[in-house]
Amino acid sequence: MDADTIRLRIRSAPSTAAPAGIDRLLDWAPGRREATIEFTTGFFTDWTPTTIGLELLRFAAGIYCGDRTVPREPQSDGWTRTLHVDVPASDPGPWEQAEWARTLGFLTGDRWHIRPRRTQRLISESAGLDVDAVSLFSGGLDSLCGVIDLLEEDPERRLLLVGHHEGGQASTAQRELHAALVDVYGHRVQLRRLFCRPAPPDEAQTQPLPTQRERTTRSRSLMFISAALSAASAAGPDVPVYIPENGWIGLNVPLTRARTGSASTRTTHPHFLALLTRSCRALGLRNPIINPYRLQTKGEMLAACRNPRLLAKLAPSSISCAHPETPRWRDRKQGNCGYCLPCLVRRAALRRIRCDLPDQYAWDALSDAGLLDPAERTGADLRAIVHGVSPHRDELAIMRNAPLPVGEHQDHLQMWRRGTAEIREWLDGSTGKLAQLTTTAWRSR
C-alpha cells in the first residue's frame, strides 16, 4: 500500500480500542462525546431509518468527515488523495457490488478504496414520516423554487424537506423559508435539518481527528443526498428524492482551463447522479433520485415557477452564495456576496423574471470596478465567467468535462448554450471596467 495512502475506518462502536495503522477513526455515535462524527440527533425526531438507510447515512457522514480532515495541498498534484475506507455493514455482499470507489472518484477526484466489514444489524424495525416525497432544501433559490413547484403541482402532496447546515446564513435561510412555506401550505411541508461535521477533539474520543480542515467539500453532496434517501426509504421504497437544481450549474462546465477536472464541483452532474443511483440500488435502496430541472437553465426554472408571486416574495430571503459570511469581514451586509459564481448565475436568472435587485448583494458585480482589480481575489469568478460564456467558446469543453447520458448530448448542449446566453444578457448591463472586459472577451474572432 502506498506510503501516502490515508486509512480511514468508520465505526459504530466507539468504545472499542483503535485498530493499528488507522489514520482517521470516524466514530458514529450521535449525541455522544465519544463520536468523531458530530451529527445532530434531532434529525431522527419522529422516525426511525431502515437498516440500509442508516448504514448509507453513516457511510456518507464518515466519508464527508474524513474528506474534510485530509488536506489536498500536500499531494503531488495539489489535489488527488488516495483514501482507503473500512465500512461497517450488516451484509457486506451488496457493498462489495456497489462500486462506491467509482462513484466517489467521479465526485471528489480522488482515488478511493472501499472495504466493507461485517457488523451487527443496528435496527430491527423502521418507522417513517407520513410523506409522499422528500426534497433537498439548502435555503438557496433553486431549492426554494423546486419546493414551491412540488407543492403547487399536487395539492395533496406531503413533502419532507431535508437541509444540512453547519451554522451561519444558510441555516437561518432554511428556517425562515420553511416558516414562510408553512404559512402558505400548512403542514404539508415538514423540515428536518442535520448538522454534520468532523467533531472537535474530546478526551472521551478513542482517537480525536486532526484539527486541520480541507477547504473543499466535494463529498458534502453525498452526505446531503444520503440523508434524504435515508428518510425516503423509511417512508417507503418508492418515495422519491428530489434534487432541485438548474441544469446549467449541474453540468458545471469549467469556465477556464484552470478550473478543469475535479476543481469544478459535480454535485448534480447527470453522470454522478447515475452512478449514485446505481450504487444505492446495489445496496437495495430503490427510491428514485430526480432532478426535474436538469435540462433547464436557472432563468428558465424561475420563469416557469408554478407560483411566481410567492417565489418573487421569498427569493430575497434565499441564500445562493458560496460564502455568505465573508462580507462581514469587509464591513458589508452578510448574505449573498454578489461576486461568487452562484451569485452571478443567480442574478442573471433573476433578471429574466425582473427580480434582479443589486442592493440585495454585498457587492454589485455589474458596477463595482474594484472587483476587477488584478490584486482583488474577490473578482476571480467574475473574470472567469466573462470568458466562460463567450459566444466563441469551444463547445467541445462540455463533452470533455464528463460523460453525458446516452442520447441526451444535444439536449444538454442546447441547454448550456441557452444558459451562457442568459448570463451574457445580464452582463450586457455592466458599466466601466466590466463593460470593457466583456467587449474585449466577446469580440468576433
VOPAGU-2260 file (C-alpha; in pm, 1 decimal, decimal comma):
REM VOPAGU-2260
SITE   aa  ch    i         X         Y         Z
SITE  MET   A    0       0,0       0,0       0,0
SITE  ASP   A    1     134,4     345,5     -95,5
SITE  ALA   A    2     302,6     537,3     186,5
SITE  ASP   A    3      86,4     840,4     106,0
SITE  THR   A    4    -236,5     642,6     142,8
SITE  ILE   A    5    -471,3     767,3     414,7
SITE  ARG   A    6    -652,9     491,5     600,9
SITE  LEU   A    7    -999,8     569,8     733,9
SITE  ARG   A    8   -1220,9     348,2     947,8
SITE  ILE   A    9   -1589,8     417,0    1009,5
SITE  ARG   A   10   -1723,6     262,6    1330,4
SITE  SER   A   11   -2048,4     242,9    1523,4
SITE  ALA   A   12   -1885,1     111,1    1842,5
SITE  PRO   A   13   -1656,2     394,3    1957,0
SITE  SER   A   14   -1584,6     237,2    2296,1
SITE  THR   A   15   -1356,2     -26,8    2143,6
SITE  ALA   A   16    -980,5      21,4    2109,4
SITE  ALA   A   17    -837,0     180,0    1797,0
SITE  PRO   A   18    -700,5     -73,5    1545,9
SITE  ALA   A   19    -337,8     -34,3    1437,6
SITE  GLY   A   20    -248,8     156,6    1121,7
SITE  ILE   A   21    -562,0     373,6    1105,2
SITE  ASP   A   22    -507,6     744,2    1025,7
SITE  ARG   A   23    -863,8     864,4    1083,5
SITE  LEU   A   24   -1105,6     693,7    1321,1
SITE  LEU   A   25   -1455,5     803,4    1223,3
SITE  ASP   A   26   -1682,4     708,6    1511,7
SITE  TRP   A   27   -2058,1     733,5    1459,7
SITE  ALA   A   28   -2243,3     786,7    1787,3
SITE  PRO   A   29   -2488,5    1079,8    1751,8
SITE  GLY   A   30   -2519,9    1281,1    2072,3
SITE  ARG   A   31   -2223,3    1118,0    2248,6
SITE  ARG   A   32   -1886,8    1271,0    2337,1
SITE  GLU   A   33   -1705,7     965,7    2202,1
SITE  ALA   A   34   -1815,7    1045,9    1846,3
SITE  THR   A   35   -1568,5    1193,1    1599,0
SITE  ILE   A   36   -1854,4    1237,8    1350,4
SITE  GLU   A   37   -2062,3    1516,7    1500,9
SITE  PHE   A   38   -2421,6    1455,3    1394,9
SITE  THR   A   39   -2738,6    1611,9    1530,7
SITE  THR   A   40   -2976,6    1369,6    1699,6
SITE  GLY   A   41   -3275,8    1590,6    1615,7
SITE  PHE   A   42   -3270,6    1475,3    1254,8
SITE  PHE   A   43   -3434,1    1145,7    1359,5
SITE  THR   A   44   -3722,3    1305,3    1550,9
SITE  ASP   A   45   -4046,5    1109,2    1493,9
SITE  TRP   A   46   -3895,8     849,8    1259,3
SITE  THR   A   47   -3653,5     557,8    1253,2
SITE  PRO   A   48   -3448,1     474,8     942,8
SITE  THR   A   49   -3426,3     135,6     778,9
SITE  THR   A   50   -3107,8     -62,2     840,5
SITE  ILE   A   51   -2967,7       7,1     493,4
SITE  GLY   A   52   -3082,4     371,1     513,2
SITE  LEU   A   53   -2889,5     419,1     836,4
SITE  GLU   A   54   -2584,4     234,9     702,0
SITE  LEU   A   55   -2580,5     459,4     394,2
SITE  LEU   A   56   -2611,4     775,0     604,4
SITE  ARG   A   57   -2337,9     659,3     842,6
SITE  PHE   A   58   -2115,3     579,3     545,1
SITE  ALA   A   59   -2177,2     918,0     379,7
SITE  ALA   A   60   -2122,7    1110,5     704,9
SITE  GLY   A   61   -1797,4     921,4     758,9
SITE  ILE   A   62   -1679,6     991,7     403,4
SITE  TYR   A   63   -1763,5    1361,6     445,0
SITE  CYS   A   64   -1584,3    1397,2     779,7
SITE  GLY   A   65   -1286,0    1200,1     654,5
SITE  ASP   A   66   -1271,0    1413,0     340,1
SITE  ARG   A   67   -1271,1    1731,9     547,7
SITE  THR   A   68    -974,8    1618,1     759,4
SITE  VAL   A   69    -737,4    1512,6     479,7
SITE  PRO   A   70    -582,1    1821,7     313,2
SITE  ARG   A   71    -520,9    1820,6     -61,6
SITE  GLU   A   72    -231,2    2065,1     -63,7
SITE  PRO   A   73      42,9    1812,6      35,6
SITE  GLN   A   74     -47,0    1583,2    -255,6
SITE  SER   A   75     195,3    1575,3    -550,3
SITE  ASP   A   76     -59,9    1742,3    -779,2
SITE  GLY   A   77    -209,1    1957,9    -504,0
SITE  TRP   A   78    -539,0    1772,2    -527,6
SITE  THR   A   79    -566,3    1393,3    -566,6
SITE  ARG   A   80    -559,0    1183,2    -249,4
SITE  THR   A   81    -556,3     805,8    -204,8
SITE  LEU   A   82    -808,5     701,7      60,5
SITE  HIS   A   83    -878,7     351,9     192,1
SITE  VAL   A   84   -1202,6     327,1     389,9
SITE  ASP   A   85   -1324,4      40,4     610,5
SITE  VAL   A   86   -1703,6      48,5     618,9
SITE  PRO   A   87   -1930,7    -132,5     868,5
SITE  ALA   A   88   -2214,6    -326,0     703,5
SITE  SER   A   89   -2463,2    -582,9     830,9
SITE  ASP   A   90   -2434,4    -756,5     491,7
SITE  PRO   A   91   -2102,6    -681,7     315,5
SITE  GLY   A   92   -2207,1    -855,2      -9,1
SITE  PRO   A   93   -2413,5    -571,2    -159,6
SITE  TRP   A   94   -2149,8    -315,4     -55,0
SITE  GLU   A   95   -1887,0    -509,6    -246,1
SITE  GLN   A   96   -2104,4    -485,2    -560,1
SITE  ALA   A   97   -2196,6    -116,2    -522,2
SITE  GLU   A   98   -1888,9      36,9    -694,1
SITE  TRP   A   99   -1860,5     319,1    -441,8
SITE  ALA   A  100   -1497,1     379,0    -537,4
SITE  ARG   A  101   -1608,6     477,4    -887,4
SITE  THR   A  102   -1894,2     696,0    -763,1
SITE  LEU   A  103   -1677,7     876,5    -508,8
SITE  GLY   A  104   -1388,2     906,7    -751,8
SITE  PHE   A  105   -1601,7    1098,5   -1000,2
SITE  LEU   A  106   -1746,4    1320,4    -727,4
SITE  THR   A  107   -1425,3    1420,7    -549,0
SITE  GLY   A  108   -1147,6    1345,5    -797,5
SITE  ASP   A  109    -964,9    1117,8    -552,0
SITE  ARG   A  110    -860,8     751,4    -554,8
SITE  TRP   A  111   -1098,4     566,6    -321,2
SITE  HIS   A  112   -1079,0     207,7    -198,9
SITE  ILE   A  113   -1386,2      87,3      -6,7
SITE  ARG   A  114   -1371,6    -230,5     205,0
SITE  PRO   A  115   -1690,8    -338,7     385,0
SITE  ARG   A  116   -1663,6    -540,9     705,1
SITE  ARG   A  117   -1942,8    -731,2     875,5
SITE  THR   A  118   -2102,1    -579,5    1186,9
SITE  GLN   A  119   -2420,5    -643,4    1376,3
SITE  ARG   A  120   -2755,4    -522,6    1244,1
SITE  LEU   A  121   -2841,2    -190,5    1409,2
SITE  ILE   A  122   -3217,3    -162,7    1361,4
SITE  SER   A  123   -3489,9    -422,2    1399,1
SITE  GLU   A  124   -3783,9    -212,9    1275,6
SITE  SER   A  125   -3810,1     122,0    1096,5
SITE  ALA   A  126   -4083,5     385,8    1111,2
SITE  GLY   A  127   -4114,6     666,0     858,9
SITE  LEU   A  128   -4274,1    1007,1     845,9
SITE  ASP   A  129   -4608,0    1033,1     664,3
SITE  VAL   A  130   -4483,3    1198,9     344,6
SITE  ASP   A  131   -4514,1    1140,3     -29,8
SITE  ALA   A  132   -4177,0    1280,6    -134,5
SITE  VAL   A  133   -3850,3    1418,2       0,4
SITE  SER   A  134   -3668,3    1722,7    -137,1
SITE  LEU   A  135   -3325,6    1863,9     -63,9
SITE  PHE   A  136   -3356,0    2210,7      86,2
SITE  SER   A  137   -3037,5    2413,4     102,0
SITE  GLY   A  138   -3202,0    2750,5     155,4
SITE  GLY   A  139   -3096,3    2854,5    -194,6
SITE  LEU   A  140   -3308,7    2986,7    -479,0
SITE  ASP   A  141   -3325,1    2661,4    -676,6
SITE  SER   A  142   -3439,0    2453,0    -381,4
SITE  LEU   A  143   -3700,0    2717,2    -294,2
SITE  CYS   A  144   -3838,7    2716,4    -648,2
SITE  GLY   A  145   -3835,4    2336,7    -654,4
SITE  VAL   A  146   -4033,3    2305,1    -331,9
SITE  ILE   A  147   -4292,7    2558,3    -447,4
SITE  ASP   A  148   -4337,1    2365,3    -773,2
SITE  LEU   A  149   -4375,1    2031,0    -595,1
SITE  LEU   A  150   -4637,7    2167,7    -357,8
SITE  GLU   A  151   -4828,2    2351,2    -632,5
SITE  GLU   A  152   -4814,5    2059,5    -877,1
SITE  ASP   A  153   -5009,8    1827,7    -645,5
SITE  PRO   A  154   -5231,6    1993,0    -380,3
SITE  GLU   A  155   -5231,8    1666,2    -182,4
SITE  ARG   A  156   -4857,1    1608,1    -183,1
SITE  ARG   A  157   -4693,5    1591,0     159,5
SITE  LEU   A  158   -4333,2    1694,6     134,3
SITE  LEU   A  159   -4035,3    1646,9     364,0
SITE  LEU   A  160   -3753,1    1897,9     325,0
SITE  VAL   A  161   -3404,4    1784,8     423,2
SITE  GLY   A  162   -3148,3    2052,5     498,9
SITE  HIS   A  163   -2783,5    2038,9     601,0
SITE  HIS   A  164   -2607,0    2316,6     787,6
SITE  GLU   A  165   -2302,7    2395,2     995,4
SITE  GLY   A  166   -2447,2    2720,4    1126,0
SITE  GLY   A  167   -2437,1    3061,8     956,6
SITE  GLN   A  168   -2657,3    3232,7     698,5
SITE  ALA   A  169   -2767,3    2915,1     516,6
SITE  SER   A  170   -2906,7    2777,9     842,3
SITE  THR   A  171   -3107,1    3096,0     901,0
SITE  ALA   A  172   -3240,1    3092,8     544,4
SITE  GLN   A  173   -3363,4    2733,4     577,2
SITE  ARG   A  174   -3560,7    2810,9     893,0
SITE  GLU   A  175   -3708,8    3136,0     764,4
SITE  LEU   A  176   -3808,9    2998,9     425,4
SITE  HIS   A  177   -3965,1    2689,4     579,9
SITE  ALA   A  178   -4171,6    2906,2     814,3
SITE  ALA   A  179   -4290,5    3113,0     518,0
SITE  LEU   A  180   -4383,1    2799,1     322,2
SITE  VAL   A  181   -4581,1    2664,8     619,3
SITE  ASP   A  182   -4779,2    2991,3     622,7
SITE  VAL   A  183   -4892,8    2913,4     266,9
SITE  TYR   A  184   -4904,2    2532,6     251,7
SITE  GLY   A  185   -4957,3    2437,0     615,3
SITE  HIS   A  186   -4829,4    2107,6     749,8
SITE  ARG   A  187   -4799,0    1957,3     402,6
SITE  VAL   A  188   -4437,8    2071,0     423,6
SITE  GLN   A  189   -4207,9    1948,5     701,3
SITE  LEU   A  190   -3840,2    2024,7     762,4
SITE  ARG   A  191   -3567,1    1804,0     908,9
SITE  ARG   A  192   -3219,8    1954,6     930,6
SITE  LEU   A  193   -2895,3    1778,6    1002,1
SITE  PHE   A  194   -2582,0    1926,8    1149,3
SITE  CYS   A  195   -2282,6    1719,5    1046,2
SITE  ARG   A  196   -1911,0    1793,4    1063,9
SITE  PRO   A  197   -1584,8    1648,0    1198,3
SITE  ALA   A  198   -1617,8    1663,7    1577,0
SITE  PRO   A  199   -1370,9    1879,9    1769,7
SITE  PRO   A  200   -1126,2    1685,6    1991,0
SITE  ASP   A  201   -1267,9    1546,3    2314,9
SITE  GLU   A  202   -1094,4    1343,0    2585,0
SITE  ALA   A  203   -1372,3    1084,1    2557,5
SITE  GLN   A  204   -1278,9    1001,9    2196,7
SITE  THR   A  205   -1063,8     697,5    2122,9
SITE  GLN   A  206    -867,4     882,3    1854,1
SITE  PRO   A  207    -955,4    1251,9    1800,6
SITE  LEU   A  208    -946,6    1384,3    1445,7
SITE  PRO   A  209    -680,8    1634,3    1335,8
SITE  THR   A  210    -794,1    1994,2    1370,2
SITE  GLN   A  211    -673,4    2097,0    1023,6
SITE  ARG   A  212    -959,1    2118,7     771,8
SITE  GLU   A  213    -964,9    2077,4     394,2
SITE  ARG   A  214   -1145,4    2376,8     242,5
SITE  THR   A  215   -1306,2    2188,2     -45,8
SITE  THR   A  216   -1622,3    1995,7      36,6
SITE  ARG   A  217   -1676,7    1779,2    -271,3
SITE  SER   A  218   -1826,1    1489,8     -72,7
SITE  ARG   A  219   -2084,9    1706,3     103,4
SITE  SER   A  220   -2348,5    1630,7    -159,2
SITE  LEU   A  221   -2319,7    1256,2     -94,7
SITE  MET   A  222   -2394,9    1312,6     273,5
SITE  PHE   A  223   -2681,1    1553,4     191,8
SITE  ILE   A  224   -2846,1    1318,0     -60,5
SITE  SER   A  225   -2788,4    1013,4     161,3
SITE  ALA   A  226   -2975,5    1183,4     444,7
SITE  ALA   A  227   -3270,3    1241,0     211,6
SITE  LEU   A  228   -3254,7     880,0      86,7
SITE  SER   A  229   -3246,1     751,2     443,1
SITE  ALA   A  230   -3564,3     943,2     523,8
SITE  ALA   A  231   -3732,2     846,9     195,8
SITE  SER   A  232   -3659,1     474,4     238,2
SITE  ALA   A  233   -3815,9     482,7     584,1
SITE  ALA   A  234   -4130,3     640,1     435,2
SITE  GLY   A  235   -4149,8     376,2     160,4
SITE  PRO   A  236   -3937,8     211,9    -111,3
SITE  ASP   A  237   -4096,5     418,6    -390,4
SITE  VAL   A  238   -4089,9     760,3    -217,9
SITE  PRO   A  239   -3881,5     983,1    -449,6
SITE  VAL   A  240   -3596,7    1214,4    -355,0
SITE  TYR   A  241   -3596,7    1542,7    -548,4
SITE  ILE   A  242   -3278,1    1739,5    -606,7
SITE  PRO   A  243   -3394,8    2074,2    -747,2
SITE  GLU   A  244   -3102,8    2239,8    -925,7
SITE  ASN   A  245   -3080,0    2403,0   -1265,6
SITE  GLY   A  246   -2908,0    2201,0   -1535,5
SITE  TRP   A  247   -2652,2    2468,7   -1627,0
SITE  ILE   A  248   -2495,8    2458,8   -1281,4
SITE  GLY   A  249   -2544,3    2082,0   -1277,3
SITE  LEU   A  250   -2317,3    2043,7   -1580,6
SITE  ASN   A  251   -2075,9    2294,0   -1426,3
SITE  VAL   A  252   -1851,9    2311,7   -1730,6
SITE  PRO   A  253   -1520,1    2466,6   -1618,7
SITE  LEU   A  254   -1519,9    2837,4   -1705,7
SITE  THR   A  255   -1148,3    2836,0   -1778,9
SITE  ARG   A  256    -877,8    2573,6   -1830,7
SITE  ALA   A  257    -752,9    2644,4   -1478,6
SITE  ARG   A  258   -1086,2    2517,0   -1344,7
SITE  THR   A  259   -1091,8    2185,9   -1529,1
SITE  GLY   A  260   -1136,1    1844,1   -1375,0
SITE  SER   A  261   -1245,3    1788,9   -1019,5
SITE  ALA   A  262   -1184,1    2150,5    -923,2
SITE  SER   A  263   -1533,6    2208,3   -1065,5
SITE  THR   A  264   -1798,5    2058,1    -840,5
SITE  ARG   A  265   -2008,5    1768,5    -971,1
SITE  THR   A  266   -2287,4    1766,2    -713,6
SITE  THR   A  267   -2578,4    1726,9    -957,8
SITE  HIS   A  268   -2398,7    1632,5   -1276,7
SITE  PRO   A  269   -2611,9    1371,9   -1460,6
SITE  HIS   A  270   -2323,2    1125,4   -1458,2
SITE  PHE   A  271   -2277,5    1149,1   -1081,0
SITE  LEU   A  272   -2649,9    1102,5   -1018,2
SITE  ALA   A  273   -2648,3     796,9   -1247,2
SITE  LEU   A  274   -2350,1     647,2   -1061,6
SITE  LEU   A  275   -2509,1     724,3    -724,7
SITE  THR   A  276   -2838,7     565,8    -826,5
SITE  ARG   A  277   -2655,6     251,8    -939,0
SITE  SER   A  278   -2457,8     226,8    -613,9
SITE  CYS   A  279   -2768,7     274,9    -399,9
SITE  ARG   A  280   -2967,5      15,2    -593,4
SITE  ALA   A  281   -2688,2    -235,4    -542,7
SITE  LEU   A  282   -2745,1    -186,5    -168,0
SITE  GLY   A  283   -3119,5    -240,7    -206,9
SITE  LEU   A  284   -3226,7     126,3    -196,2
SITE  ARG   A  285   -3456,8     181,5    -494,1
SITE  ASN   A  286   -3601,1     523,6    -410,5
SITE  PRO   A  287   -3589,2     736,9    -729,1
SITE  ILE   A  288   -3342,7    1029,1    -733,9
SITE  ILE   A  289   -3489,1    1303,7    -955,3
SITE  ASN   A  290   -3370,5    1645,1   -1073,4
SITE  PRO   A  291   -3673,3    1790,0   -1258,1
SITE  TYR   A  292   -3465,3    2082,8   -1389,0
SITE  ARG   A  293   -3167,3    1900,8   -1535,2
SITE  LEU   A  294   -3241,0    2035,8   -1885,4
SITE  GLN   A  295   -3337,4    2389,2   -1777,8
SITE  THR   A  296   -3128,0    2698,4   -1714,1
SITE  LYS   A  297   -3175,3    2877,0   -1384,8
SITE  GLY   A  298   -3369,6    3155,3   -1557,7
SITE  GLU   A  299   -3598,5    2905,0   -1729,8
SITE  MET   A  300   -3655,9    2731,0   -1399,9
SITE  LEU   A  301   -3759,5    3053,1   -1226,4
SITE  ALA   A  302   -3971,3    3175,8   -1518,4
SITE  ALA   A  303   -4175,6    2854,5   -1516,3
SITE  CYS   A  304   -4240,0    2855,6   -1138,6
SITE  ARG   A  305   -4596,3    2747,5   -1057,8
SITE  ASN   A  306   -4641,3    3027,8    -802,8
SITE  PRO   A  307   -4437,7    3322,8    -935,5
SITE  ARG   A  308   -4570,8    3572,3    -682,2
SITE  LEU   A  309   -4463,7    3359,7    -387,8
SITE  LEU   A  310   -4124,2    3297,5    -547,3
SITE  ALA   A  311   -4066,9    3670,3    -602,0
SITE  LYS   A  312   -4169,0    3740,8    -242,0
SITE  LEU   A  313   -3941,6    3480,7     -84,9
SITE  ALA   A  314   -3644,3    3497,4    -325,0
SITE  PRO   A  315   -3467,2    3778,4    -132,7
SITE  SER   A  316   -3456,4    3554,7     177,9
SITE  SER   A  317   -3283,9    3269,0      -6,6
SITE  ILE   A  318   -2906,0    3224,7      11,4
SITE  SER   A  319   -2733,2    3101,6    -304,7
SITE  CYS   A  320   -2388,2    3225,3    -204,8
SITE  ALA   A  321   -2074,6    3011,9    -179,1
SITE  HIS   A  322   -1952,3    3207,5     125,1
SITE  PRO   A  323   -2232,3    3423,5     274,7
SITE  GLU   A  324   -2040,3    3510,1     592,9
SITE  THR   A  325   -1744,2    3663,8     407,6
SITE  PRO   A  326   -1890,1    4016,4     359,4
SITE  ARG   A  327   -1890,2    4087,0     732,5
SITE  TRP   A  328   -1508,5    4081,6     732,3
SITE  ARG   A  329   -1525,8    4367,6     481,2
SITE  ASP   A  330   -1785,3    4562,2     680,5
SITE  ARG   A  331   -2061,9    4471,8     438,2
SITE  LYS   A  332   -2402,5    4308,4     480,7
SITE  GLN   A  333   -2394,5    3930,3     528,2
SITE  GLY   A  334   -2590,8    3718,9     284,4
SITE  ASN   A  335   -2538,6    3681,9     -88,1
SITE  CYS   A  336   -2196,4    3831,1    -161,2
SITE  GLY   A  337   -2267,2    3914,3    -525,3
SITE  TYR   A  338   -1928,4    3815,4    -668,5
SITE  CYS   A  339   -1905,9    3432,8    -640,3
SITE  LEU   A  340   -2017,6    3209,5    -927,2
SITE  PRO   A  341   -2351,1    3105,1    -767,5
SITE  CYS   A  342   -2437,3    3472,3    -700,8
SITE  LEU   A  343   -2354,0    3574,1   -1058,6
SITE  VAL   A  344   -2568,1    3296,3   -1208,1
SITE  ARG   A  345   -2843,4    3383,5    -960,1
SITE  ARG   A  346   -2851,4    3748,1   -1066,2
SITE  ALA   A  347   -2861,9    3657,3   -1436,2
SITE  ALA   A  348   -3158,7    3426,8   -1371,2
SITE  LEU   A  349   -3345,9    3679,0   -1157,4
SITE  ARG   A  350   -3306,3    3936,3   -1433,6
SITE  ARG   A  351   -3519,3    3708,9   -1651,7
SITE  ILE   A  352   -3813,6    3740,6   -1409,8
SITE  ARG   A  353   -3741,7    4111,5   -1342,6
SITE  CYS   A  354   -3629,1    4049,1    -985,9
SITE  ASP   A  355   -3256,9    4132,7   -1008,2
SITE  LEU   A  356   -3209,1    4385,6    -727,2
SITE  PRO   A  357   -2841,0    4491,3    -685,3
SITE  ASP   A  358   -2893,2    4629,5    -334,2
SITE  GLN   A  359   -2958,5    4274,4    -206,9
SITE  TYR   A  360   -2590,3    4187,9    -251,2
SITE  ALA   A  361   -2279,1    4295,2     -64,5
SITE  TRP   A  362   -2114,7    4381,6    -397,5
SITE  ASP   A  363   -2280,5    4488,2    -723,3
SITE  ALA   A  364   -2077,3    4295,4    -980,0
SITE  LEU   A  365   -2212,5    4499,6   -1271,3
SITE  SER   A  366   -2079,9    4831,5   -1143,3
SITE  ASP   A  367   -1816,4    4771,4    -870,9
SITE  ALA   A  368   -1488,8    4845,8   -1050,3
SITE  GLY   A  369   -1287,4    4726,3    -750,6
SITE  LEU   A  370   -1378,0    4363,7    -825,2
SITE  LEU   A  371   -1170,2    4375,5   -1144,0
SITE  ASP   A  372    -856,1    4498,3    -972,1
SITE  PRO   A  373    -594,1    4230,0   -1060,3
SITE  ALA   A  374    -492,6    4218,8    -694,7
SITE  GLU   A  375    -852,9    4162,3    -582,5
SITE  ARG   A  376    -923,5    3788,4    -534,8
SITE  THR   A  377   -1295,9    3851,7    -499,1
SITE  GLY   A  378   -1315,9    3922,4    -872,7
SITE  ALA   A  379   -1181,3    3582,7    -983,1
SITE  ASP   A  380   -1523,2    3427,6   -1055,8
SITE  LEU   A  381   -1642,4    3741,3   -1235,7
SITE  ARG   A  382   -1338,9    3745,9   -1465,0
SITE  ALA   A  383   -1374,7    3372,1   -1526,2
SITE  ILE   A  384   -1743,8    3385,1   -1611,8
SITE  VAL   A  385   -1689,7    3662,0   -1868,9
SITE  HIS   A  386   -1454,9    3432,5   -2060,5
SITE  GLY   A  387   -1653,7    3117,8   -1983,0
SITE  VAL   A  388   -1975,0    3244,2   -2150,1
SITE  SER   A  389   -1804,5    3387,4   -2456,7
SITE  PRO   A  390   -2010,1    3325,1   -2774,2
SITE  HIS   A  391   -1688,1    3186,8   -2925,4
SITE  ARG   A  392   -1633,9    2925,7   -2652,5
SITE  ASP   A  393   -1523,6    2582,0   -2767,9
SITE  GLU   A  394   -1834,2    2370,7   -2713,1
SITE  LEU   A  395   -1631,0    2051,6   -2702,0
SITE  ALA   A  396   -1540,8    2153,5   -2346,7
SITE  ILE   A  397   -1889,2    2040,3   -2246,3
SITE  MET   A  398   -1840,5    1694,0   -2386,8
SITE  ARG   A  399   -1490,2    1659,7   -2240,8
SITE  ASN   A  400   -1594,2    1767,2   -1891,2
SITE  ALA   A  401   -1772,0    1441,1   -1801,7
SITE  PRO   A  402   -1989,0    1171,8   -1967,3
SITE  LEU   A  403   -2347,7    1264,4   -2050,3
SITE  PRO   A  404   -2649,3    1031,2   -2064,5
SITE  VAL   A  405   -2677,7     832,4   -2386,8
SITE  GLY   A  406   -2898,7    1011,3   -2638,7
SITE  GLU   A  407   -2902,9    1340,9   -2447,2
SITE  HIS   A  408   -2584,1    1510,3   -2568,6
SITE  GLN   A  409   -2764,4    1761,8   -2788,2
SITE  ASP   A  410   -3026,1    1837,3   -2520,8
SITE  HIS   A  411   -2754,4    1926,4   -2271,2
SITE  LEU   A  412   -2556,0    2121,4   -2530,6
SITE  GLN   A  413   -2857,9    2332,8   -2622,6
SITE  MET   A  414   -2935,2    2395,9   -2256,1
SITE  TRP   A  415   -2573,3    2502,0   -2196,8
SITE  ARG   A  416   -2594,5    2746,9   -2488,6
SITE  ARG   A  417   -2915,2    2898,2   -2351,0
SITE  GLY   A  418   -2756,4    2932,7   -2008,0
SITE  THR   A  419   -2448,8    3112,4   -2136,9
SITE  ALA   A  420   -2671,2    3346,3   -2339,7
SITE  GLU   A  421   -2874,2    3417,8   -2024,7
SITE  ILE   A  422   -2559,0    3527,1   -1841,3
SITE  ARG   A  423   -2431,1    3733,9   -2136,2
SITE  GLU   A  424   -2761,2    3922,8   -2149,3
SITE  TRP   A  425   -2723,1    4010,9   -1781,8
SITE  LEU   A  426   -2360,2    4115,0   -1828,0
SITE  ASP   A  427   -2471,7    4347,3   -2108,7
SITE  GLY   A  428   -2596,0    4575,1   -1830,2
SITE  SER   A  429   -2244,2    4625,8   -1692,5
SITE  THR   A  430   -2054,4    4954,5   -1684,8
SITE  GLY   A  431   -1694,9    5073,8   -1664,9
SITE  LYS   A  432   -1416,8    4814,0   -1646,7
SITE  LEU   A  433   -1654,7    4518,0   -1668,1
SITE  ALA   A  434   -1816,4    4652,2   -1986,2
SITE  GLN   A  435   -1469,6    4694,8   -2138,7
SITE  LEU   A  436   -1372,2    4340,8   -2038,1
SITE  THR   A  437   -1683,0    4184,5   -2192,3
SITE  THR   A  438   -1636,9    4380,0   -2515,9
SITE  THR   A  439   -1278,3    4259,2   -2546,6
SITE  ALA   A  440   -1354,1    3897,9   -2447,1
SITE  TRP   A  441   -1653,4    3862,3   -2679,5
SITE  ARG   A  442   -1511,4    4045,9   -2980,8
SITE  SER   A  443   -1558,9    3849,7   -3302,1
SITE  ARG   A  444   -1261,1    3636,8   -3396,4
